[in-house]
Amino acid sequence: MSARSADLTEKWYEYVYRDRAESVRRFVDAYPEERALSVSCERFGHDYRFVRPLLSDPDEALRAGKAALRRFLSNDTDRDLGDVYLRVTDLPAESEVALGDLRAEHLNRLHSTRGVVVDASEIRPKVVRAAFRCAKCEAVTRYATQPHREFQSHAKCPRCRSVGYLSFAPPASEYVDAQEVSLRDLDGSETATALLEHDLTEVATTGEEVRLVAIPRARRTDGSTVADAWLESVSMECLTPADR
Ligand SMILES: [Zn+2]
């Protein structure tokens, strides 16, 4: 763990978990049926040594948040909690970007944006904790969280150490609901695709306006250097007329 990661983990612990011991324990008791923990950015106040890295490198900051949760539980669980969703809301105003203004410079950073849901795909299962079966051991010997859209394979069996005998075991794996929605910019000019997982698939229906906190992502396809882009959702709230 880098010095910055250790520092971020400490801040998560101090600002989020330490003072909310009971509600965090309730959350962990309901896990894995409930996997999403809501965290308002206001808890971090004006600590820019936390908020800046959260906005510029949310992958590292959210990993630190999960590490701090494990520490809070004193490893009092056999799960690695890598499949928990930390639903960060109330980002500072500087993170705000209009959907139509999203560009390459915003990729892999944390942003807040608003839009109207104009289309929604059917809800499909997404694997969040993949089980791997070893053909030599004839058993499931490995579990790995799958936080991203691309499936991460594992080749080495942790029990017998052989390489190349592990294969994905669908029935022993865990899934959440997932859905793609199209969001239209408030001025109606642009649309963007957002990937929603778990509880976020139930937040809004077509025609509703939402505030989305997300990490814009890109994926290269078919040997092209020009990538497909989408928004990986961190949190989403439905806006009532009073919020607008
Ligand atoms: Zn094995």
Residues whose N, C-alpha, C, O or C-beta is under 5 A from the ligand:
A	BS01	ZN	C134 K136 C137 C157 R159 C160
